[in-house]
Amino acid sequence: MKKKKISKAERNFFALLSFFSPRINTELLFFKKFGRLPDLKNPVTLNEKLLKLKLEEYRDSELVRKCADKYRVREYVRERGLESCLNAIEAVYDRAEDIDWDALPHSFAMKWNFGCSYNIICRSKDQLDKKAAKRQMEKWGREPFWAYYSELQYRGVDKKIIVEEYIGSPEGLPPEDYKFYCFHGHAHCVMVCAGREEGWPRFYFFDRKFQLMRINHDGKEAPDDFSLPKPQRVEEAFEIADRLSWGFPFVRVDLYLTERGVRFGEMTFTPSAALDNKRLPETDLLFGSMV
């Protein structure tokens, strides 16, 4: 089914609706994406099960809220004995107007802790438009991210701006990110993006032996002999994802594989707001059976 985009006006409408009824918001968004209502009473797909979890368990789970918070999750990572995977913190601010640009290093990664894609990657502070960056951070900081899709694990997060060390290559290339799909403390597979630099990103799933799994459109359409080089430290990354996902029925653990080792990215409980219409129907059922 072709993806139906949500306009800015519709997004604001759904955000307001979340304050009234997260369940109605969820049902209408699902209907808009899939042309039917979700079965939240007896869910079978991954999307439906994650929607049920976000509405019934995540809204009151302090642990899930802590792990969805990109600042407080660092404490959880340390509790799991994985402090060595954390990027160094350069600064933390409550508001965009508090940012002390002069005190920041030459390169860094800046992000809000309560949503998705609210980040600025600065490879050279000398070339950064600081006024524009401040305006962008202020704009993001005003957004009720949790309300757009009723992702209740973000509701009530104490908003913080985090500035972390830059972990890209000296040539300015971003670090390779790997998204591990974890079920009950076991990283079943990892999703890898290829071709992003060339402008044609494709997403592929690999098992723990780094064998291609043809469980999404890009994987299914790949040539018979398709493969990607097995990354260094990927076995270690799978084990780290296992440890971080322990105790959760599902979570996607995002990690970076860098020259200096595996680095923690974030933990995502509702990928694509649990409205992923790019996943093959049979894969949605397969993953759903594992939750």
C-alpha positions in Angstrom: 0.0 0.0 0.0 1.3 3.4 -0.9 2.3 5.5 2.1 -0.1 8.3 2.8 1.6 11.4 4.0 0.3 13.5 6.9 0.0 17.2 6.4 1.1 19.8 9.0 -2.6 20.6 9.7 -3.4 16.9 10.1 -0.4 16.5 12.4 -1.6 19.3 14.6 -5.1 17.8 14.7 -3.8 14.4 15.8 -1.6 16.1 18.4 -4.6 17.8 19.9 -6.6 14.6 19.7 -3.9 12.8 21.8 -4.7 15.1 24.8 -8.3 14.0 24.5 -7.9 10.3 23.6 -4.6 8.6 22.7 -6.6 5.5 21.7 -8.8 7.3 19.2 -5.7 9.1 17.9 -4.0 5.7 17.4 -7.0 4.1 15.7 -7.5 7.0 13.3 -3.8 7.1 12.4 -3.7 3.3 11.8 -6.8 3.5 9.6 -5.2 6.3 7.6 -2.1 4.2 7.0 -3.6 0.8 6.5 -7.3 1.3 5.6 -8.6 -0.6 8.5 -8.8 -0.3 12.3 -6.1 -2.0 14.4 -7.1 -5.1 16.5 -6.0 -3.8 19.9 -8.0 -6.5 21.8 -6.3 -9.5 20.2 -3.3 -8.1 18.3 -1.2 -10.4 16.1 1.1 -8.1 14.1 4.1 -6.3 15.5 2.5 -2.9 14.7 -0.7 -3.8 16.6 1.1 -5.3 19.6 3.3 -2.3 20.0 0.3 0.0 19.8 -1.4 -2.0 22.5 1.8 -1.8 24.6 2.2 2.0 24.2 -1.4 2.6 25.2 -1.6 0.1 28.2 1.9 -0.4 29.6 4.2 2.3 28.4 2.1 5.1 29.6 2.7 4.1 33.2 6.1 2.4 33.0 8.8 4.6 34.5 11.5 2.2 33.2 10.3 2.5 29.6 10.0 6.3 29.9 13.6 6.4 31.3 14.9 4.3 28.4 13.1 6.4 25.8 14.6 9.6 27.3 17.9 10.0 25.4 19.5 11.6 28.5 18.3 9.4 31.3 18.8 6.2 29.3 22.5 6.8 29.9 22.0 5.8 33.6 20.3 2.6 32.4 23.2 1.8 30.1 25.6 2.2 33.1 23.3 0.0 35.2 23.7 -2.8 32.6 27.5 -2.5 32.9 28.0 -0.9 29.5 29.3 2.5 30.4 32.1 2.1 28.0 29.6 2.3 25.1 28.4 5.8 26.0 29.6 8.8 24.1 31.1 11.5 26.2 28.8 14.4 27.2 30.1 17.8 26.3 27.2 19.8 27.8 23.5 19.6 28.9 21.1 22.5 28.7 17.4 23.0 29.6 16.7 25.6 26.9 18.2 26.5 23.6 18.9 30.1 24.8 21.2 28.5 27.4 23.6 27.1 24.8 27.1 28.4 25.3 28.6 28.0 21.8 32.0 29.2 22.8 32.3 26.5 25.4 31.5 23.7 22.9 34.2 21.8 21.1 35.0 22.2 17.4 32.7 19.3 16.4 29.8 17.7 18.3 26.3 16.2 18.1 23.5 18.2 19.6 20.0 16.7 20.2 16.8 17.0 22.2 16.2 14.0 24.5 12.4 13.5 24.0 11.8 12.6 20.4 13.1 11.6 17.0 15.4 13.4 14.5 15.7 16.5 16.7 19.4 16.7 16.2 22.2 18.8 14.7 25.5 17.2 13.7 28.2 19.8 13.7 31.4 18.8 12.0 33.0 22.3 12.2 31.8 24.9 14.6 33.5 27.6 12.5 31.0 26.7 9.6 27.9 26.4 11.8 25.2 29.0 11.5 24.7 29.3 15.2 21.6 31.6 15.0 19.9 29.2 12.7 20.9 26.3 14.9 19.5 28.0 17.9 16.2 28.8 16.2 15.9 25.2 15.1 16.5 23.9 18.5 14.0 26.3 20.0 11.4 25.2 17.4 11.9 21.5 18.2 11.8 22.2 21.9 8.3 23.7 21.6 6.9 20.6 19.8 4.7 18.1 21.7 6.5 15.2 20.1 4.7 12.5 22.1 1.3 13.8 21.0 1.7 13.5 17.3 1.3 9.7 17.4 0.4 9.2 21.0 3.7 7.7 21.9 3.1 7.8 25.6 6.6 6.8 26.6 7.7 10.3 25.7 5.0 12.1 27.6 6.3 13.7 30.8 10.0 13.5 29.8 11.9 16.4 31.3 13.2 18.1 28.2 17.0 18.5 27.9 19.4 19.4 25.1 22.4 17.0 25.1 25.7 17.8 23.4 27.8 14.7 22.8 31.2 14.1 21.3 31.3 13.8 17.6 32.0 10.2 16.6 32.1 10.5 12.9 35.2 9.8 10.8 38.0 12.5 10.5 36.8 12.8 6.9 33.4 14.0 8.1 31.5 10.8 7.3 28.8 9.9 9.9 29.2 6.7 11.9 27.6 3.5 10.7 24.4 2.9 12.6 22.9 -0.5 13.2 19.3 -1.0 14.4 18.9 -4.3 16.3 15.4 -5.7 16.6 15.2 -7.3 20.1 12.5 -9.6 21.5 12.6 -10.5 25.2 16.3 -9.8 25.6 17.4 -11.4 22.3 18.6 -9.4 19.4 17.0 -11.4 16.6 18.3 -9.4 13.6 19.9 -6.1 12.6 18.7 -3.5 10.1 21.5 -1.9 8.0 21.2 1.1 5.6 23.3 1.0 2.4 23.6 3.6 -0.3 22.8 6.6 1.8 25.9 8.5 0.6 25.0 7.9 -3.0 21.4 9.2 -2.5 19.6 5.9 -2.9 19.2 4.4 0.7 18.2 0.8 0.9 17.5 -1.1 4.1 18.4 -4.7 4.7 18.0 -7.1 7.6 20.7 -9.5 8.6 20.6 -12.4 11.1 23.2 -13.0 13.9 25.6 -14.7 11.4 25.2 -11.6 9.1 23.3 -13.5 6.5 20.7 -11.5 4.5 17.1 -12.0 5.6 14.6 -11.3 2.8 11.9 -10.0 5.1 11.4 -6.5 3.7 10.9 -5.0 0.3 14.6 -4.1 -0.3 15.8 -7.5 0.9 13.3 -9.3 -1.2 14.3 -7.4 -4.3 18.0 -7.8 -3.8 19.9 -10.0 -6.3 20.5 -13.6 -5.4 24.2 -13.1 -4.7 23.6 -9.9 -2.7 25.7 -9.4 0.5 27.4 -6.7 2.5 30.8 -7.0 4.2 30.4 -8.3 7.7 31.2 -5.3 10.0 33.9 -5.6 12.6 32.5 -5.9 16.2 29.0 -6.8 14.9 29.0 -10.0 17.2 29.9 -7.7 20.2 27.1 -5.3 19.1 24.5 -8.2 19.1 25.6 -9.1 22.6 25.3 -5.5 23.8 21.8 -5.3 22.3 20.9 -8.5 24.2 21.9 -7.0 27.5 20.2 -3.7 26.9 16.9 -5.3 25.7 16.6 -7.7 28.6 13.2 -7.5 30.3 11.4 -5.8 27.4 9.0 -7.7 25.1 10.3 -5.6 22.2 12.8 -2.8 21.8 14.9 -1.6 18.9 18.4 -0.9 20.1 20.4 1.5 17.9 24.2 1.2 18.1 27.1 2.7 16.2 30.1 0.7 15.1 33.1 3.0 15.2 36.9 2.6 15.0 36.9 3.2 18.8 34.4 0.5 19.5 30.6 0.0 19.8 28.8 3.2 20.8 25.3 3.5 22.1 22.7 5.4 20.1 19.2 5.0 21.6 16.4 2.6 22.5 13.2 2.9 20.4 10.0 1.2 21.6 7.7 2.1 18.8 9.7 2.3 15.5 7.9 4.4 12.9 5.4 5.1 15.7 4.3 1.4 15.3 2.7 2.4 12.0 5.3 0.8 9.7 3.6 0.1 6.4 7.0 -0.6 4.7 7.3 -3.9 6.5 6.1 -7.0 4.6 2.8 -8.3 6.0 4.3 -11.7 6.7 7.2 -10.1 8.5 4.8 -8.0 10.6 3.1 -11.3 11.6 6.4 -13.1 12.2 7.7 -10.3 14.4 4.3 -10.0 16.2 4.5 -13.7 17.1 7.8 -13.0 18.9 6.4 -10.3 21.2 
